[in-house]
Amino acid sequence: MNRFLLPLALFVVLVGFLAVGLNRDPRDVPSPLVGKPAPSFEVPQVADPGQTFSPKQMLGKVWLLNVWASWCVSCRQEHPILVEYTRNGGTMPIIGLNYKDQRSDGLNWLQQLGDPYLLSAFDADGRVGIDYGVYGVPESYLIDKAGVIRFKQTGPITPEVMNGKILPLAKELDQ
């Protein structure tokens, strides 16, 4: 009888772990970077490879870094929300980070679907994404005036996330 109790107890514990895991949002991956300075980088821009972008250029501003790619299906879901925000006079700068893409594909994407970005930086080999802990696109990072990451959105930005989390926090940080 005792020889069955240990396997039964292990089975119950395993089922408990599975139940907890299945009830979690798989896109909700906490970032160890929230509350820490945004990783530094300097990469060429998508539209003009002769120009570079570095987060240092945004010091003193609250801004959103949006990691996207033309091959990303989920990016197509969030893109109209970003375009609408910009077209409606949104004041928070949005910087795109074109991730593991072809420059020509990124340019075509922006021409066809609209360009909500102040500029798009080009992360061809994904090294910047590695530093930011990107494991899939889209991902977005709200960065404060001092260059500290204050919020990370894993997956597409929805109207609820934009209006309920990102914009209120950006407004608070901008004061």
C-alpha positions in Angstrom: 0.0 0.0 0.0 2.8 2.5 0.9 4.5 1.9 -2.4 1.5 3.4 -4.2 1.3 6.5 -2.0 4.6 8.1 -3.2 3.7 7.8 -6.9 0.2 9.1 -6.2 1.5 12.1 -4.2 3.9 12.9 -7.0 1.1 12.6 -9.5 -1.1 15.0 -7.5 1.7 17.6 -7.2 2.3 17.3 -11.0 -1.4 17.9 -11.7 -1.3 20.9 -9.4 1.6 22.4 -11.3 0.0 21.8 -14.6 -3.3 23.3 -13.4 -1.5 26.5 -12.3 0.5 26.7 -15.5 -2.6 26.3 -17.8 -4.4 29.1 -16.1 -1.6 31.6 -16.8 -1.5 34.0 -19.8 1.3 32.6 -22.0 2.1 36.0 -23.3 2.5 37.5 -19.9 6.3 37.0 -19.5 7.7 39.3 -16.8 10.7 41.2 -18.0 13.7 41.6 -15.7 14.4 44.9 -17.5 11.3 46.7 -16.1 12.7 49.3 -13.7 16.2 49.1 -15.1 17.9 51.3 -17.7 17.1 50.4 -21.3 20.0 48.6 -23.0 22.2 51.0 -25.1 22.6 50.4 -28.8 23.3 52.3 -32.0 22.0 50.9 -35.3 21.2 52.3 -38.7 17.7 53.5 -39.5 15.4 51.6 -41.9 14.7 54.5 -44.2 18.2 55.9 -44.3 21.1 53.5 -43.5 23.4 56.5 -43.3 21.6 57.7 -40.2 21.7 55.9 -36.9 19.5 55.7 -33.9 20.4 55.3 -30.2 18.2 55.4 -27.2 20.5 58.2 -25.9 18.8 60.5 -28.5 15.5 60.1 -26.5 16.8 61.1 -23.1 14.4 63.7 -21.6 11.4 62.2 -23.4 8.9 59.5 -22.5 8.7 57.2 -25.6 7.7 53.8 -26.8 10.0 51.3 -28.5 8.0 49.0 -30.7 9.7 45.9 -32.0 8.2 44.8 -35.3 8.8 42.9 -38.5 7.2 42.7 -41.9 7.0 38.9 -41.6 5.2 39.1 -38.2 1.5 38.2 -38.4 0.7 39.7 -34.9 2.4 42.9 -35.9 -0.3 43.3 -38.6 -2.9 43.2 -35.8 -1.3 46.0 -33.7 -0.1 48.2 -36.6 -3.4 50.0 -37.2 -3.6 51.0 -33.6 -0.2 52.6 -33.7 -1.0 54.3 -37.0 -4.4 55.6 -35.6 -2.6 56.9 -32.5 -0.1 58.9 -34.6 -2.7 60.2 -37.1 -4.9 61.4 -34.2 -2.1 63.6 -33.0 -0.6 61.4 -30.3 2.3 63.2 -28.7 4.3 60.2 -27.3 7.1 59.4 -29.8 7.1 55.8 -31.1 10.3 54.4 -32.3 10.2 51.2 -34.4 12.8 48.5 -34.1 12.6 46.5 -37.3 13.7 43.1 -36.1 15.4 40.3 -38.1 13.9 41.6 -41.4 15.0 42.6 -44.8 15.3 46.4 -45.2 13.3 46.4 -48.4 10.5 44.4 -46.8 10.4 46.8 -43.9 10.2 49.8 -46.2 7.4 48.2 -48.2 5.5 47.4 -45.0 5.6 51.0 -43.9 4.7 52.3 -47.3 1.7 50.0 -47.7 0.3 50.0 -44.1 1.3 53.5 -42.9 4.3 54.7 -40.8 3.4 55.5 -37.2 7.0 55.8 -36.1 9.1 58.9 -35.5 11.8 56.6 -37.1 12.5 52.9 -37.4 15.8 51.5 -36.4 17.1 48.4 -38.2 18.1 45.3 -36.1 19.0 43.0 -39.0 20.8 40.4 -37.0 18.6 40.6 -33.8 21.4 41.7 -31.5 19.4 44.6 -30.0 16.5 42.3 -29.6 18.6 39.9 -27.6 19.7 42.7 -25.3 16.1 43.6 -24.7 15.0 40.0 -24.1 12.8 39.8 -27.2 11.6 36.3 -27.7 8.9 37.1 -30.3 7.5 40.1 -32.0 5.7 42.3 -31.5 7.0 43.6 -28.1 6.9 47.1 -26.9 8.8 49.0 -24.1 7.7 52.2 -22.5 10.8 54.1 -21.6 10.9 57.2 -19.3 12.8 60.4 -19.5 15.8 59.0 -17.7 16.0 56.0 -20.1 14.5 53.5 -17.7 12.1 50.8 -19.0 8.8 51.3 -17.1 6.5 48.8 -18.9 6.8 45.9 -21.3 4.0 44.7 -23.6 4.5 41.2 -24.9 2.4 40.5 -28.0 0.3 43.0 -29.9 -0.8 46.3 -28.4 -4.6 46.3 -28.3 -6.8 49.4 -27.8 -7.3 48.3 -24.2 -3.6 48.1 -23.6 -2.9 51.4 -25.3 -5.7 53.3 -23.6 -5.7 51.5 -20.3 -2.0 51.0 -19.6 0.5 52.6 -21.9 -1.0 56.1 -22.4 -1.9 56.6 -18.7 1.5 55.5 -17.6 3.2 57.7 -20.3 1.2 60.7 -19.1 2.2 60.1 -15.5 5.8 59.6 -16.4 5.8 62.8 -18.5 4.9 65.1 -15.6 
